[in-house]
Amino acid sequence: MKLNQLGEFGLIDRIRQQAGSGSGVVRGIGDDAAVLEVGAGEQLLTSTDLLIETCHFDFTWTRPEDLGHKAIAVNLSDIAAMGGTPRYLYLGLACPGDTEVDRIEGFLAGALRQTEAHGATLVGGDTCRSPGPWVIAVTVEGVVPQGEAVGRDGARPGDVVLVSGTLGDSALAFTMLQKGQRPSAFLAGRHHRPEARVELGRALAASGRVTAMIDVSDGLAADLGHILRASGTAGLLDLSSLPTSEDFRQSLQDNPGMADLALNGGEDYELLFTAADCDVPLLRKQAARVGLPVTVVGEIRVGAPHLLLRDGHGRETPCDLRGFDHFADSTEPADKT
């Protein structure tokens, strides 16, 4: 069997089975971040991520400062998805020997500003010469009070599905850039400078009312699929309820075929979570305190993991849960993670 046949998630599953567990491991491979016991009433969260030039970013339309910002933000988002607070980061960078130092300085400036904005500290890493593209590796460590970490596996039949902010902005901006079109400043910012919802994640976890949570990186449908599989439940998304920005809706007037990006686009880095319907008013108040709206977009149902989509006429149709797979045979463009 070849890697492109096994697929990304098949590979992760094999690694998980062989790695096993150890003392102090509360959650290991398979969630947004590992959860480890460290004493003093706190648990340690650790997550790592890779960004590779031409696969995840393209300097044709990505400024070094924006790349630094994004490299940190997408990792902080994993800590937010577990309800934690980021503390320390480690940065690995491989780039060609003829890279202009100014480009590296710009990248570091963006990375450090984003790190400091969330009260974290860059404490280590590694550098190496690359024979070709840039390769960026970021590891982030955070903490969460004992027992408050929120995983993907707690969704229960009868829960509702909620998402913060708006969907599709980043993917729409990227698609427009690929076509030589100029996205609005808002859409471009959502793509190049995403914001990790750290404050919201911490507030939701502290409430004790959220049953499962993940950040929207692969796309709403695919990431809800991760929750459904981990929780052993079925789900439904109401397409007429998906929250979109004014800029997204206006851009669709010239690009109507891109409406699906709100469902499948990815790289929104909003929080997708489940909770009992009776707890929605409280959770909305928590989100409002950090200046973010949250929207009910679906429900959790009894059944083997599968997802249904309900259109504006009440029709329900199955949705593919596979999501983006780095190792599958694909012609996916750069920037897709």
URUR-V333971 format. One record per backbone hydrogen bond with DSSP energy under -0.5 kcal/mol. NH is the residue of the N-H (numbers start at 0). CO is the residue of the C=O. If there is no record, write none. Layout:
NH	CO
NH	CO
This chain:
4	1
5	1
6	2
10	6
11	7
12	8
13	9
14	10
15	11
16	12
17	13
18	14
19	15
24	21
25	23
25	34
26	34
29	30
30	27
33	45
34	26
35	43
36	23
37	41
41	38
42	143
43	35
44	141
45	33
46	139
48	137
50	135
52	133
53	56
54	51
55	51
56	51
60	57
61	57
62	60
66	62
67	63
68	64
69	65
70	66
71	67
72	68
73	69
74	70
74	71
75	71
76	72
77	73
77	74
78	74
79	75
80	76
81	77
81	78
82	79
83	78
84	142
86	140
87	140
88	120
89	138
90	123
91	136
92	125
93	134
94	127
95	131
98	95
102	99
103	99
104	100
105	101
106	102
107	103
108	104
109	105
110	106
111	107
112	108
113	109
114	110
115	111
116	112
117	113
117	114
118	115
119	114
120	86
122	88
122	120
123	88
125	90
127	92
129	94
134	93
135	50
136	91
137	48
138	89
139	46
140	87
141	44
142	84
143	42
145	40
147	144
149	81
150	148
157	299
158	155
159	274
160	297
161	272
162	294
163	270
164	292
166	242
171	167
172	168
173	169
174	170
175	171
176	172
177	173
178	174
179	176
180	175
182	180
187	183
188	184
189	185
190	186
191	187
192	188
195	193
196	268
197	195
200	196
201	197
202	198
203	199
204	200
205	201
206	202
207	203
207	204
208	203
209	203
210	273
211	273
212	150
213	271
215	269
216	214
220	262
222	218
223	219
224	220
225	221
226	222
227	223
228	224
229	225
230	226
231	227
232	227
233	300
234	305
235	298
236	307
237	296
238	236
238	309
239	309
240	237
241	238
248	244
249	245
250	246
251	247
252	248
252	249
253	250
254	250
257	254
258	255
260	257
261	258
262	259
263	259
264	260
266	216
267	215
268	215
271	213
272	161
273	211
274	159
275	208
278	275
279	276
282	278
283	279
284	280
285	281
286	282
287	283
288	284
289	285
289	286
290	287
291	286
294	162
296	160
296	294
297	160
298	235
299	158
300	233
306	318
307	234
308	316
309	236
310	308
310	314
313	310
316	308
318	306
327	324
328	3
334	54
335	54
335	332
